Amino acid sequence: MKQDSKKPVSTSSTRRRFLGGAAAGAAATVSMGFPAIVKAQTPTSLRFQSTWPTVDIFHEYALDFAQKVNDMTGGELKIEVLPAGAVVPAFALLDAVTKGTLDGGHGVLGYNYGKQNALALYSSGPAYGMDANMVLAWHKYGGGKELLDKLYAEIGANVVTFLSGPMPTQAFGWFKQPITKTEDLKGLKFRTNGLAIDLFTAMGAAVNALPGGEIVPALDRGLLDGAEFNNASSDRLLGFPDVSKVCMLQSFHQSSETFEILFNKNKYNALPDNMKAIIANAVEAASADMSWKAVDRYSQDYIKLQTEDKVKFYKTPDAILQEQLTTWDQIVAKKGETNVLFKEIEQSQRAFAQRAVSWDMDTNNNRRMAYNHYFRGKPAAKTS
């Protein structure tokens, strides 16, 4: 019998042919245009500074924004946020971001009032009855953003800016005793910022602008007779109840302020489009989250200020509030005479407010009626 001329194929030779064919197939796959696997690029890092002390809830808001960007980019963009004074003083943030000393920052437009007083229209005053969320609506949909970009270009600020975080109406301030009439402000050493400086100066106060971390020490040393900052949580964390037991609620000096998130324009423009889109959406996500966190935290600290810190709260008399409005009208009219851009911004804001506030007042319920129905005369519910 003849033997078969074909020899058995070894397992090793079969494996070699398979691997060789697989390699050839992979080469063909690449040549056919399928994407090759590439290593991830080094993450982009940006160094920010806030205008707030570490203890302030405002610095927490800045960290919240950065965390949202870091999470949404999967770590490809990392924003580090330092507290006020880590690199530059709080009032020097805009210059530092413009020059590239910092890649960005978190603050308020009122702190840049000295550069162009029209900036304070976005943070000071009664805003013609708008709350801060309406100011953000005007900014995004009513022309405010375009006017702010125009304003920054005029003063040579090399920045990209976003407004975020609607603040509730700020307190009139902390004092040694209740302010019952406008005459009580005459000669009173008072801290505020932005166009509120002009407002309270016109009402007779001796005004000094100080960043948040310096206010309580100045009150404690007697360099100030009164001061305002922002809200129940910030004021409590900064130590206001340690130096004063009287706080006047409601005021038109800063009834609708928002935060500002700044980027150095060169650094921002160098980012890919998808990261710019993430930043824009992170700003709005942080804005909403901040407004919700504020309701929770401010309401809790409002109770603690009264029960634990023994602070007495008083509503600012209507006569003082009306005087604020009248004085504000005189201030904006005078500034509009010599500052064309100031007048343009003020008129744009006024026109938007006329229809938005009218709609809001006609549409939404009276919250005081509902509150009185359910809670008047009853202690506030405890929250964990």
Secondary structure, DSSP 8 states (H G I E B T S, - for coil): ----S-----HHHHHHHHHHHHHHHHHHHHHTT----------EEEEEEESS-TTSHHHHHHHHHHHHHHHHTTTSEEEEEE-TTSSS-GGGHHHHHHHTSSSEEEE-GGGGTTT-GGGGGGTSB-GGG--HHHHHHHHHHSSHHHHHHHHHHHTT--EEEEEEEE-----SEEESS---SGGGGTT-EEE--TTHHHHHHHTT-EEE---HHHHHHHHHTTS-SEE--S-HHHHHHHTHHHH-SEEEE--STBSS-EEEEEEEHHHHHTS-HHHHHHHHHHHHHHHHHHHHHHHHHHHHHHHHHHHTS--EEEE--HHHHHHHHHHHHHHHHHHHHH-HHHHHHHHHHHHHHHHHHHHHHHHS--HHHHHHHHHTTS------
